[in-house]
Amino acid sequence: MSENLIQSSSGTPWAEWQHAAHLARATWINPQQLCPPGRRLVLIAPHPDDEILMAGGLLRHFRGREDDLVLISATDGEGSHPGSEQWSEHRLRRQRPLESRQALQQLELDLNRLDWRRLNLKDGALPREEAFLVNHLSQVLRPDDLLMATWRGDGHADHEAVGRAAAQAALARKAQLVEVPVWAWHWAQPDDPRLPWPRAHRIALNEATLACKRKALAAHASQLEADGPRSPVLPPRLLDCLLQPFELVFL
Protein backbone atom coordinates (compact mmCIF):
# COMPACT_ATOMS: atom_id res chain seq x y z
CA MET A 1 0.00 0.00 0.00
CA SER A 2 1.38 3.40 -0.93
CA GLU A 3 1.00 6.79 0.72
CA ASN A 4 0.38 8.05 -2.82
CA LEU A 5 -3.14 6.74 -2.24
CA ILE A 6 -3.60 9.30 0.52
CA GLN A 7 -2.04 12.17 -1.39
CA SER A 8 -3.86 11.50 -4.66
CA SER A 9 -7.30 10.99 -3.15
CA SER A 10 -9.66 13.88 -2.47
CA GLY A 11 -11.33 11.69 0.11
CA THR A 12 -14.39 9.47 0.05
CA PRO A 13 -17.33 11.31 1.66
CA TRP A 14 -19.42 9.69 4.37
CA ALA A 15 -22.46 9.97 2.10
CA GLU A 16 -20.86 7.31 -0.14
CA TRP A 17 -19.82 5.08 2.75
CA GLN A 18 -23.42 5.05 3.95
CA HIS A 19 -24.29 2.91 0.94
CA ALA A 20 -21.54 0.33 1.56
CA ALA A 21 -23.12 -3.12 1.89
CA HIS A 22 -20.05 -4.60 3.61
CA LEU A 23 -20.04 -1.82 6.19
CA ALA A 24 -23.76 -2.32 6.83
CA ARG A 25 -23.12 -6.02 7.49
CA ALA A 26 -20.30 -5.42 10.00
CA THR A 27 -21.33 -6.89 13.36
CA TRP A 28 -22.18 -4.46 16.16
CA ILE A 29 -20.38 -4.95 19.47
CA ASN A 30 -20.14 -2.78 22.57
CA PRO A 31 -16.94 -1.80 24.41
CA GLN A 32 -17.68 -4.17 27.30
CA GLN A 33 -17.91 -7.12 24.92
CA LEU A 34 -14.61 -6.26 23.31
CA CYS A 35 -12.68 -5.54 26.49
CA PRO A 36 -14.55 -6.42 29.68
CA PRO A 37 -13.31 -5.19 33.09
CA GLY A 38 -10.18 -7.06 34.10
CA ARG A 39 -8.94 -7.47 30.53
CA ARG A 40 -6.14 -5.14 29.47
CA LEU A 41 -6.20 -3.02 26.36
CA VAL A 42 -2.76 -2.22 24.95
CA LEU A 43 -3.12 0.45 22.27
CA ILE A 44 -0.20 1.53 20.12
CA ALA A 45 -0.61 4.78 18.16
CA PRO A 46 1.87 5.73 15.41
CA HIS A 47 1.38 9.48 15.98
CA PRO A 48 -0.29 11.75 18.53
CA ASP A 49 -4.01 11.95 17.59
CA ASP A 50 -4.11 8.40 16.16
CA GLU A 51 -5.30 7.01 19.51
CA ILE A 52 -8.32 9.34 19.30
CA LEU A 53 -9.00 8.72 15.61
CA MET A 54 -8.70 4.97 16.16
CA ALA A 55 -10.51 4.52 19.43
CA GLY A 56 -11.41 7.73 21.23
CA GLY A 57 -14.84 6.31 22.01
CA LEU A 58 -13.51 3.02 23.28
CA LEU A 59 -10.89 4.80 25.42
CA ARG A 60 -13.64 6.86 27.06
CA HIS A 61 -14.94 3.61 28.56
CA PHE A 62 -11.65 3.20 30.45
CA ARG A 63 -12.48 6.11 32.75
CA GLY A 64 -12.07 4.54 36.17
CA ARG A 65 -10.41 1.52 34.53
CA GLU A 66 -7.06 3.13 33.78
CA ASP A 67 -5.25 0.14 35.35
CA ASP A 68 -6.59 -1.93 32.43
CA LEU A 69 -5.09 0.39 29.82
CA VAL A 70 -1.60 0.71 28.36
CA LEU A 71 -1.14 3.49 25.79
CA ILE A 72 1.99 3.47 23.62
CA SER A 73 2.84 6.54 21.52
CA ALA A 74 5.40 5.49 18.93
CA THR A 75 6.38 8.97 17.67
CA ASP A 76 5.90 12.58 18.70
CA GLY A 77 4.39 13.45 15.32
CA GLU A 78 7.05 15.98 14.39
CA GLY A 79 6.81 15.15 10.66
CA SER A 80 3.23 16.27 10.07
CA HIS A 81 4.09 19.65 8.46
CA PRO A 82 7.15 19.19 6.22
CA GLY A 83 8.62 22.50 5.10
CA SER A 84 6.24 24.60 7.22
CA GLU A 85 7.48 27.90 8.60
CA GLN A 86 4.83 27.91 11.32
CA TRP A 87 5.16 24.29 12.44
CA SER A 88 8.82 23.29 12.64
CA GLU A 89 9.73 19.77 13.72
CA HIS A 90 11.08 21.20 16.97
CA ARG A 91 7.79 22.96 17.74
CA LEU A 92 5.69 19.94 16.77
CA ARG A 93 7.78 17.62 18.93
CA ARG A 94 6.71 19.67 21.94
CA GLN A 95 3.20 20.62 20.84
CA ARG A 96 1.73 17.34 19.68
CA PRO A 97 2.31 15.34 22.89
CA LEU A 98 0.70 18.25 24.78
CA GLU A 99 -2.31 17.98 22.48
CA SER A 100 -2.49 14.25 23.22
CA ARG A 101 -2.47 14.96 26.95
CA GLN A 102 -5.29 17.48 26.57
CA ALA A 103 -7.25 15.02 24.40
CA LEU A 104 -6.99 12.23 26.97
CA GLN A 105 -8.14 14.68 29.65
CA GLN A 106 -11.20 15.43 27.50
CA LEU A 107 -11.97 11.70 27.71
CA GLU A 108 -11.81 12.14 31.52
CA LEU A 109 -9.02 9.62 31.92
CA ASP A 110 -6.85 9.87 35.05
CA LEU A 111 -3.40 10.35 33.56
CA ASN A 112 -1.77 9.74 36.93
CA ARG A 113 -3.06 6.16 36.82
CA LEU A 114 -2.49 5.60 33.11
CA ASP A 115 0.50 3.58 31.88
CA TRP A 116 1.42 5.87 28.97
CA ARG A 117 4.67 5.07 27.20
CA ARG A 118 6.27 7.51 24.76
CA LEU A 119 8.85 5.82 22.53
CA ASN A 120 10.05 9.05 20.81
CA LEU A 121 10.78 7.25 17.54
CA LYS A 122 11.25 9.32 14.40
CA ASP A 123 8.03 10.29 12.65
CA GLY A 124 7.99 8.79 9.16
CA ALA A 125 10.65 6.19 9.94
CA LEU A 126 8.67 3.46 11.70
CA PRO A 127 9.23 0.86 8.95
CA ARG A 128 12.90 0.90 10.00
CA GLU A 129 11.88 0.39 13.64
CA GLU A 130 9.67 -2.68 13.23
CA ALA A 131 12.04 -5.03 15.04
CA PHE A 132 12.23 -2.59 17.96
CA LEU A 133 8.43 -2.29 18.03
CA VAL A 134 7.97 -6.06 18.00
CA ASN A 135 10.42 -6.41 20.88
CA HIS A 136 8.83 -3.61 22.89
CA LEU A 137 5.31 -4.93 22.41
CA SER A 138 6.41 -8.47 23.24
CA GLN A 139 7.74 -7.23 26.57
CA VAL A 140 4.57 -5.30 27.36
CA LEU A 141 2.02 -7.91 26.32
CA ARG A 142 0.51 -10.60 28.48
CA PRO A 143 -1.50 -13.54 27.17
CA ASP A 144 -5.17 -12.60 26.81
CA ASP A 145 -4.41 -8.89 26.36
CA LEU A 146 -6.25 -7.04 23.63
CA LEU A 147 -3.67 -5.33 21.39
CA MET A 148 -5.02 -2.52 19.23
CA ALA A 149 -3.01 -1.07 16.36
CA THR A 150 -3.49 0.70 13.07
CA TRP A 151 -4.37 -1.63 10.18
CA ARG A 152 -1.52 -3.21 8.18
CA GLY A 153 -3.08 -1.98 4.92
CA ASP A 154 -3.91 1.60 6.00
CA GLY A 155 -1.96 3.35 3.23
CA HIS A 156 0.44 5.21 5.54
CA ALA A 157 3.89 3.69 6.02
CA ASP A 158 4.03 4.36 9.77
CA HIS A 159 0.52 2.98 10.31
CA GLU A 160 1.32 -0.16 8.36
CA ALA A 161 4.62 -0.73 10.19
CA VAL A 162 2.85 -0.49 13.55
CA GLY A 163 0.20 -2.92 12.30
CA ARG A 164 2.77 -5.46 11.13
CA ALA A 165 4.76 -5.23 14.37
CA ALA A 166 1.59 -5.62 16.43
CA ALA A 167 0.50 -8.68 14.46
CA GLN A 168 3.86 -10.35 15.03
CA ALA A 169 3.94 -9.54 18.75
CA ALA A 170 0.32 -10.60 19.30
CA LEU A 171 0.99 -13.95 17.69
CA ALA A 172 4.12 -14.51 19.77
CA ARG A 173 2.46 -13.54 23.06
CA LYS A 174 -0.96 -15.13 22.37
CA ALA A 175 -2.74 -11.77 22.63
CA GLN A 176 -5.78 -10.85 20.55
CA LEU A 177 -5.05 -8.37 17.75
CA VAL A 178 -7.48 -5.62 16.78
CA GLU A 179 -6.58 -3.53 13.72
CA VAL A 180 -8.17 -0.16 13.02
CA PRO A 181 -8.41 1.58 9.65
CA VAL A 182 -7.75 5.33 9.76
CA TRP A 183 -6.56 6.63 6.38
CA ALA A 184 -8.40 3.83 4.58
CA TRP A 185 -11.59 5.84 5.09
CA HIS A 186 -9.96 8.52 2.94
CA TRP A 187 -8.63 6.54 -0.05
CA ALA A 188 -10.80 3.43 -0.14
CA GLN A 189 -14.11 3.13 -1.93
CA PRO A 190 -17.26 1.73 -0.31
CA ASP A 191 -17.11 -2.09 -0.45
CA ASP A 192 -13.46 -1.83 -1.51
CA PRO A 193 -12.13 -5.41 -1.87
CA ARG A 194 -8.77 -4.37 -0.40
CA LEU A 195 -10.33 -4.10 3.07
CA PRO A 196 -10.75 -7.29 5.17
CA TRP A 197 -14.53 -6.99 5.46
CA PRO A 198 -15.08 -10.51 6.91
CA ARG A 199 -13.16 -9.29 10.01
CA ALA A 200 -15.08 -6.01 10.32
CA HIS A 201 -16.98 -5.11 13.48
CA ARG A 202 -18.46 -1.81 14.68
CA ILE A 203 -18.03 -0.68 18.27
CA ALA A 204 -21.18 1.22 19.18
CA LEU A 205 -20.75 4.72 20.64
CA ASN A 206 -23.59 6.53 22.37
CA GLU A 207 -24.13 10.28 22.00
CA ALA A 208 -22.28 11.20 25.19
CA THR A 209 -19.25 9.10 24.24
CA LEU A 210 -19.18 10.52 20.72
CA ALA A 211 -19.37 14.05 22.12
CA CYS A 212 -16.30 13.32 24.29
CA LYS A 213 -14.46 11.94 21.28
CA ARG A 214 -15.21 15.13 19.34
CA LYS A 215 -13.83 17.26 22.19
CA ALA A 216 -10.74 15.06 22.40
CA LEU A 217 -10.09 15.38 18.70
CA ALA A 218 -10.53 19.15 18.87
CA ALA A 219 -7.51 19.26 21.20
CA HIS A 220 -5.30 18.37 18.23
CA ALA A 221 -5.37 21.91 16.88
CA SER A 222 -2.11 21.59 14.94
CA GLN A 223 -3.70 18.90 12.76
CA LEU A 224 -7.06 20.63 12.29
CA GLU A 225 -6.03 24.16 11.31
CA ALA A 226 -4.89 25.30 7.88
CA ASP A 227 -1.20 26.22 7.65
CA GLY A 228 -1.22 29.30 5.44
CA PRO A 229 -2.27 28.12 1.97
CA ARG A 230 -1.98 24.47 3.01
CA SER A 231 -5.06 22.48 3.92
CA PRO A 232 -5.30 20.93 7.39
CA VAL A 233 -3.40 17.67 7.86
CA LEU A 234 -6.68 15.90 8.74
CA PRO A 235 -9.18 16.44 5.90
CA PRO A 236 -12.78 17.22 6.88
CA ARG A 237 -14.10 14.25 4.90
CA LEU A 238 -11.86 11.89 6.86
CA LEU A 239 -12.98 13.37 10.18
CA ASP A 240 -16.62 13.02 9.17
CA CYS A 241 -16.10 9.28 8.67
CA LEU A 242 -14.18 8.86 11.91
CA LEU A 243 -16.73 10.77 13.99
CA GLN A 244 -19.69 8.52 13.32
CA PRO A 245 -21.48 6.75 16.25
CA PHE A 246 -19.22 3.71 15.90
CA GLU A 247 -15.57 2.73 15.54
CA LEU A 248 -14.72 0.21 12.82
CA VAL A 249 -12.26 -2.51 13.81
CA PHE A 250 -10.91 -5.66 12.19
CA LEU A 251 -10.84 -8.66 14.54
VEXZA-835879 format. One record per residue (C-alpha): residue number from 0; residue in one letter; x, y, z. Coordinates in Angstrom, 1 decimal. Example, Ala and Ser with C-alpha at 12.3 -4.5 7.8 and 13.67 -1.06 7.14 Angstrom:
! VEXZA-835879
@pos 0, code A, c1 12.3, c2 -4.5, c3 7.8
@pos 1, code S, c1 13.7, c2 -1.1, c3 7.1
! end
This chain:
! VEXZA-835879
@pos 0, code M, c1 0.0, c2 0.0, c3 0.0
@pos 1, code S, c1 1.4, c2 3.4, c3 -0.9
@pos 2, code E, c1 1.0, c2 6.8, c3 0.7
@pos 3, code N, c1 0.4, c2 8.1, c3 -2.8
@pos 4, code L, c1 -3.1, c2 6.7, c3 -2.2
@pos 5, code I, c1 -3.6, c2 9.3, c3 0.5
@pos 6, code Q, c1 -2.0, c2 12.2, c3 -1.4
@pos 7, code S, c1 -3.9, c2 11.5, c3 -4.7
@pos 8, code S, c1 -7.3, c2 11.0, c3 -3.2
@pos 9, code S, c1 -9.7, c2 13.9, c3 -2.5
@pos 10, code G, c1 -11.3, c2 11.7, c3 0.1
@pos 11, code T, c1 -14.4, c2 9.5, c3 0.0
@pos 12, code P, c1 -17.3, c2 11.3, c3 1.7
@pos 13, code W, c1 -19.4, c2 9.7, c3 4.4
@pos 14, code A, c1 -22.5, c2 10.0, c3 2.1
@pos 15, code E, c1 -20.9, c2 7.3, c3 -0.1
@pos 16, code W, c1 -19.8, c2 5.1, c3 2.8
@pos 17, code Q, c1 -23.4, c2 5.0, c3 4.0
@pos 18, code H, c1 -24.3, c2 2.9, c3 0.9
@pos 19, code A, c1 -21.5, c2 0.3, c3 1.6
@pos 20, code A, c1 -23.1, c2 -3.1, c3 1.9
@pos 21, code H, c1 -20.0, c2 -4.6, c3 3.6
@pos 22, code L, c1 -20.0, c2 -1.8, c3 6.2
@pos 23, code A, c1 -23.8, c2 -2.3, c3 6.8
@pos 24, code R, c1 -23.1, c2 -6.0, c3 7.5
@pos 25, code A, c1 -20.3, c2 -5.4, c3 10.0
@pos 26, code T, c1 -21.3, c2 -6.9, c3 13.4
@pos 27, code W, c1 -22.2, c2 -4.5, c3 16.2
@pos 28, code I, c1 -20.4, c2 -5.0, c3 19.5
@pos 29, code N, c1 -20.1, c2 -2.8, c3 22.6
@pos 30, code P, c1 -16.9, c2 -1.8, c3 24.4
@pos 31, code Q, c1 -17.7, c2 -4.2, c3 27.3
@pos 32, code Q, c1 -17.9, c2 -7.1, c3 24.9
@pos 33, code L, c1 -14.6, c2 -6.3, c3 23.3
@pos 34, code C, c1 -12.7, c2 -5.5, c3 26.5
@pos 35, code P, c1 -14.6, c2 -6.4, c3 29.7
@pos 36, code P, c1 -13.3, c2 -5.2, c3 33.1
@pos 37, code G, c1 -10.2, c2 -7.1, c3 34.1
@pos 38, code R, c1 -8.9, c2 -7.5, c3 30.5
@pos 39, code R, c1 -6.1, c2 -5.1, c3 29.5
@pos 40, code L, c1 -6.2, c2 -3.0, c3 26.4
@pos 41, code V, c1 -2.8, c2 -2.2, c3 25.0
@pos 42, code L, c1 -3.1, c2 0.5, c3 22.3
@pos 43, code I, c1 -0.2, c2 1.5, c3 20.1
@pos 44, code A, c1 -0.6, c2 4.8, c3 18.2
@pos 45, code P, c1 1.9, c2 5.7, c3 15.4
@pos 46, code H, c1 1.4, c2 9.5, c3 16.0
@pos 47, code P, c1 -0.3, c2 11.8, c3 18.5
@pos 48, code D, c1 -4.0, c2 12.0, c3 17.6
@pos 49, code D, c1 -4.1, c2 8.4, c3 16.2
@pos 50, code E, c1 -5.3, c2 7.0, c3 19.5
@pos 51, code I, c1 -8.3, c2 9.3, c3 19.3
@pos 52, code L, c1 -9.0, c2 8.7, c3 15.6
@pos 53, code M, c1 -8.7, c2 5.0, c3 16.2
@pos 54, code A, c1 -10.5, c2 4.5, c3 19.4
@pos 55, code G, c1 -11.4, c2 7.7, c3 21.2
@pos 56, code G, c1 -14.8, c2 6.3, c3 22.0
@pos 57, code L, c1 -13.5, c2 3.0, c3 23.3
@pos 58, code L, c1 -10.9, c2 4.8, c3 25.4
@pos 59, code R, c1 -13.6, c2 6.9, c3 27.1
@pos 60, code H, c1 -14.9, c2 3.6, c3 28.6
@pos 61, code F, c1 -11.7, c2 3.2, c3 30.5
@pos 62, code R, c1 -12.5, c2 6.1, c3 32.7
@pos 63, code G, c1 -12.1, c2 4.5, c3 36.2
@pos 64, code R, c1 -10.4, c2 1.5, c3 34.5
@pos 65, code E, c1 -7.1, c2 3.1, c3 33.8
@pos 66, code D, c1 -5.3, c2 0.1, c3 35.3
@pos 67, code D, c1 -6.6, c2 -1.9, c3 32.4
@pos 68, code L, c1 -5.1, c2 0.4, c3 29.8
@pos 69, code V, c1 -1.6, c2 0.7, c3 28.4
@pos 70, code L, c1 -1.1, c2 3.5, c3 25.8
@pos 71, code I, c1 2.0, c2 3.5, c3 23.6
@pos 72, code S, c1 2.8, c2 6.5, c3 21.5
@pos 73, code A, c1 5.4, c2 5.5, c3 18.9
@pos 74, code T, c1 6.4, c2 9.0, c3 17.7
@pos 75, code D, c1 5.9, c2 12.6, c3 18.7
@pos 76, code G, c1 4.4, c2 13.5, c3 15.3
@pos 77, code E, c1 7.1, c2 16.0, c3 14.4
@pos 78, code G, c1 6.8, c2 15.2, c3 10.7
@pos 79, code S, c1 3.2, c2 16.3, c3 10.1
@pos 80, code H, c1 4.1, c2 19.6, c3 8.5
@pos 81, code P, c1 7.2, c2 19.2, c3 6.2
@pos 82, code G, c1 8.6, c2 22.5, c3 5.1
@pos 83, code S, c1 6.2, c2 24.6, c3 7.2
@pos 84, code E, c1 7.5, c2 27.9, c3 8.6
@pos 85, code Q, c1 4.8, c2 27.9, c3 11.3
@pos 86, code W, c1 5.2, c2 24.3, c3 12.4
@pos 87, code S, c1 8.8, c2 23.3, c3 12.6
@pos 88, code E, c1 9.7, c2 19.8, c3 13.7
@pos 89, code H, c1 11.1, c2 21.2, c3 17.0
@pos 90, code R, c1 7.8, c2 23.0, c3 17.7
@pos 91, code L, c1 5.7, c2 19.9, c3 16.8
@pos 92, code R, c1 7.8, c2 17.6, c3 18.9
@pos 93, code R, c1 6.7, c2 19.7, c3 21.9
@pos 94, code Q, c1 3.2, c2 20.6, c3 20.8
@pos 95, code R, c1 1.7, c2 17.3, c3 19.7
@pos 96, code P, c1 2.3, c2 15.3, c3 22.9
@pos 97, code L, c1 0.7, c2 18.2, c3 24.8
@pos 98, code E, c1 -2.3, c2 18.0, c3 22.5
@pos 99, code S, c1 -2.5, c2 14.2, c3 23.2
@pos 100, code R, c1 -2.5, c2 15.0, c3 26.9
@pos 101, code Q, c1 -5.3, c2 17.5, c3 26.6
@pos 102, code A, c1 -7.3, c2 15.0, c3 24.4
@pos 103, code L, c1 -7.0, c2 12.2, c3 27.0
@pos 104, code Q, c1 -8.1, c2 14.7, c3 29.7
@pos 105, code Q, c1 -11.2, c2 15.4, c3 27.5
@pos 106, code L, c1 -12.0, c2 11.7, c3 27.7
@pos 107, code E, c1 -11.8, c2 12.1, c3 31.5
@pos 108, code L, c1 -9.0, c2 9.6, c3 31.9
@pos 109, code D, c1 -6.9, c2 9.9, c3 35.0
@pos 110, code L, c1 -3.4, c2 10.4, c3 33.6
@pos 111, code N, c1 -1.8, c2 9.7, c3 36.9
@pos 112, code R, c1 -3.1, c2 6.2, c3 36.8
@pos 113, code L, c1 -2.5, c2 5.6, c3 33.1
@pos 114, code D, c1 0.5, c2 3.6, c3 31.9
@pos 115, code W, c1 1.4, c2 5.9, c3 29.0
@pos 116, code R, c1 4.7, c2 5.1, c3 27.2
@pos 117, code R, c1 6.3, c2 7.5, c3 24.8
@pos 118, code L, c1 8.9, c2 5.8, c3 22.5
@pos 119, code N, c1 10.1, c2 9.0, c3 20.8
@pos 120, code L, c1 10.8, c2 7.2, c3 17.5
@pos 121, code K, c1 11.2, c2 9.3, c3 14.4
@pos 122, code D, c1 8.0, c2 10.3, c3 12.7
@pos 123, code G, c1 8.0, c2 8.8, c3 9.2
@pos 124, code A, c1 10.6, c2 6.2, c3 9.9
@pos 125, code L, c1 8.7, c2 3.5, c3 11.7
@pos 126, code P, c1 9.2, c2 0.9, c3 9.0
@pos 127, code R, c1 12.9, c2 0.9, c3 10.0
@pos 128, code E, c1 11.9, c2 0.4, c3 13.6
@pos 129, code E, c1 9.7, c2 -2.7, c3 13.2
@pos 130, code A, c1 12.0, c2 -5.0, c3 15.0
@pos 131, code F, c1 12.2, c2 -2.6, c3 18.0
@pos 132, code L, c1 8.4, c2 -2.3, c3 18.0
@pos 133, code V, c1 8.0, c2 -6.1, c3 18.0
@pos 134, code N, c1 10.4, c2 -6.4, c3 20.9
@pos 135, code H, c1 8.8, c2 -3.6, c3 22.9
@pos 136, code L, c1 5.3, c2 -4.9, c3 22.4
@pos 137, code S, c1 6.4, c2 -8.5, c3 23.2
@pos 138, code Q, c1 7.7, c2 -7.2, c3 26.6
@pos 139, code V, c1 4.6, c2 -5.3, c3 27.4
@pos 140, code L, c1 2.0, c2 -7.9, c3 26.3
@pos 141, code R, c1 0.5, c2 -10.6, c3 28.5
@pos 142, code P, c1 -1.5, c2 -13.5, c3 27.2
@pos 143, code D, c1 -5.2, c2 -12.6, c3 26.8
@pos 144, code D, c1 -4.4, c2 -8.9, c3 26.4
@pos 145, code L, c1 -6.3, c2 -7.0, c3 23.6
@pos 146, code L, c1 -3.7, c2 -5.3, c3 21.4
@pos 147, code M, c1 -5.0, c2 -2.5, c3 19.2
@pos 148, code A, c1 -3.0, c2 -1.1, c3 16.4
@pos 149, code T, c1 -3.5, c2 0.7, c3 13.1
@pos 150, code W, c1 -4.4, c2 -1.6, c3 10.2
@pos 151, code R, c1 -1.5, c2 -3.2, c3 8.2
@pos 152, code G, c1 -3.1, c2 -2.0, c3 4.9
@pos 153, code D, c1 -3.9, c2 1.6, c3 6.0
@pos 154, code G, c1 -2.0, c2 3.3, c3 3.2
@pos 155, code H, c1 0.4, c2 5.2, c3 5.5
@pos 156, code A, c1 3.9, c2 3.7, c3 6.0
@pos 157, code D, c1 4.0, c2 4.4, c3 9.8
@pos 158, code H, c1 0.5, c2 3.0, c3 10.3
@pos 159, code E, c1 1.3, c2 -0.2, c3 8.4
@pos 160, code A, c1 4.6, c2 -0.7, c3 10.2
@pos 161, code V, c1 2.8, c2 -0.5, c3 13.6
@pos 162, code G, c1 0.2, c2 -2.9, c3 12.3
@pos 163, code R, c1 2.8, c2 -5.5, c3 11.1
@pos 164, code A, c1 4.8, c2 -5.2, c3 14.4
@pos 165, code A, c1 1.6, c2 -5.6, c3 16.4
@pos 166, code A, c1 0.5, c2 -8.7, c3 14.5
@pos 167, code Q, c1 3.9, c2 -10.3, c3 15.0
@pos 168, code A, c1 3.9, c2 -9.5, c3 18.7
@pos 169, code A, c1 0.3, c2 -10.6, c3 19.3
@pos 170, code L, c1 1.0, c2 -14.0, c3 17.7
@pos 171, code A, c1 4.1, c2 -14.5, c3 19.8
@pos 172, code R, c1 2.5, c2 -13.5, c3 23.1
@pos 173, code K, c1 -1.0, c2 -15.1, c3 22.4
@pos 174, code A, c1 -2.7, c2 -11.8, c3 22.6
@pos 175, code Q, c1 -5.8, c2 -10.9, c3 20.5
@pos 176, code L, c1 -5.0, c2 -8.4, c3 17.8
@pos 177, code V, c1 -7.5, c2 -5.6, c3 16.8
@pos 178, code E, c1 -6.6, c2 -3.5, c3 13.7
@pos 179, code V, c1 -8.2, c2 -0.2, c3 13.0
@pos 180, code P, c1 -8.4, c2 1.6, c3 9.6
@pos 181, code V, c1 -7.7, c2 5.3, c3 9.8
@pos 182, code W, c1 -6.6, c2 6.6, c3 6.4
@pos 183, code A, c1 -8.4, c2 3.8, c3 4.6
@pos 184, code W, c1 -11.6, c2 5.8, c3 5.1
@pos 185, code H, c1 -10.0, c2 8.5, c3 2.9
@pos 186, code W, c1 -8.6, c2 6.5, c3 -0.1
@pos 187, code A, c1 -10.8, c2 3.4, c3 -0.1
@pos 188, code Q, c1 -14.1, c2 3.1, c3 -1.9
@pos 189, code P, c1 -17.3, c2 1.7, c3 -0.3
@pos 190, code D, c1 -17.1, c2 -2.1, c3 -0.5
@pos 191, code D, c1 -13.5, c2 -1.8, c3 -1.5
@pos 192, code P, c1 -12.1, c2 -5.4, c3 -1.9
@pos 193, code R, c1 -8.8, c2 -4.4, c3 -0.4
@pos 194, code L, c1 -10.3, c2 -4.1, c3 3.1
@pos 195, code P, c1 -10.7, c2 -7.3, c3 5.2
@pos 196, code W, c1 -14.5, c2 -7.0, c3 5.5
@pos 197, code P, c1 -15.1, c2 -10.5, c3 6.9
@pos 198, code R, c1 -13.2, c2 -9.3, c3 10.0
@pos 199, code A, c1 -15.1, c2 -6.0, c3 10.3
@pos 200, code H, c1 -17.0, c2 -5.1, c3 13.5
@pos 201, code R, c1 -18.5, c2 -1.8, c3 14.7
@pos 202, code I, c1 -18.0, c2 -0.7, c3 18.3
@pos 203, code A, c1 -21.2, c2 1.2, c3 19.2
@pos 204, code L, c1 -20.7, c2 4.7, c3 20.6
@pos 205, code N, c1 -23.6, c2 6.5, c3 22.4
@pos 206, code E, c1 -24.1, c2 10.3, c3 22.0
@pos 207, code A, c1 -22.3, c2 11.2, c3 25.2
@pos 208, code T, c1 -19.3, c2 9.1, c3 24.2
@pos 209, code L, c1 -19.2, c2 10.5, c3 20.7
@pos 210, code A, c1 -19.4, c2 14.1, c3 22.1
@pos 211, code C, c1 -16.3, c2 13.3, c3 24.3
@pos 212, code K, c1 -14.5, c2 11.9, c3 21.3
@pos 213, code R, c1 -15.2, c2 15.1, c3 19.3
@pos 214, code K, c1 -13.8, c2 17.3, c3 22.2
@pos 215, code A, c1 -10.7, c2 15.1, c3 22.4
@pos 216, code L, c1 -10.1, c2 15.4, c3 18.7
@pos 217, code A, c1 -10.5, c2 19.2, c3 18.9
@pos 218, code A, c1 -7.5, c2 19.3, c3 21.2
@pos 219, code H, c1 -5.3, c2 18.4, c3 18.2
@pos 220, code A, c1 -5.4, c2 21.9, c3 16.9
@pos 221, code S, c1 -2.1, c2 21.6, c3 14.9
@pos 222, code Q, c1 -3.7, c2 18.9, c3 12.8
@pos 223, code L, c1 -7.1, c2 20.6, c3 12.3
@pos 224, code E, c1 -6.0, c2 24.2, c3 11.3
@pos 225, code A, c1 -4.9, c2 25.3, c3 7.9
@pos 226, code D, c1 -1.2, c2 26.2, c3 7.7
@pos 227, code G, c1 -1.2, c2 29.3, c3 5.4
@pos 228, code P, c1 -2.3, c2 28.1, c3 2.0
@pos 229, code R, c1 -2.0, c2 24.5, c3 3.0
@pos 230, code S, c1 -5.1, c2 22.5, c3 3.9
@pos 231, code P, c1 -5.3, c2 20.9, c3 7.4
@pos 232, code V, c1 -3.4, c2 17.7, c3 7.9
@pos 233, code L, c1 -6.7, c2 15.9, c3 8.7
@pos 234, code P, c1 -9.2, c2 16.4, c3 5.9
@pos 235, code P, c1 -12.8, c2 17.2, c3 6.9
@pos 236, code R, c1 -14.1, c2 14.2, c3 4.9
@pos 237, code L, c1 -11.9, c2 11.9, c3 6.9
@pos 238, code L, c1 -13.0, c2 13.4, c3 10.2
@pos 239, code D, c1 -16.6, c2 13.0, c3 9.2
@pos 240, code C, c1 -16.1, c2 9.3, c3 8.7
@pos 241, code L, c1 -14.2, c2 8.9, c3 11.9
@pos 242, code L, c1 -16.7, c2 10.8, c3 14.0
@pos 243, code Q, c1 -19.7, c2 8.5, c3 13.3
@pos 244, code P, c1 -21.5, c2 6.8, c3 16.3
@pos 245, code F, c1 -19.2, c2 3.7, c3 15.9
@pos 246, code E, c1 -15.6, c2 2.7, c3 15.5
@pos 247, code L, c1 -14.7, c2 0.2, c3 12.8
@pos 248, code V, c1 -12.3, c2 -2.5, c3 13.8
@pos 249, code F, c1 -10.9, c2 -5.7, c3 12.2
@pos 250, code L, c1 -10.8, c2 -8.7, c3 14.5
! end
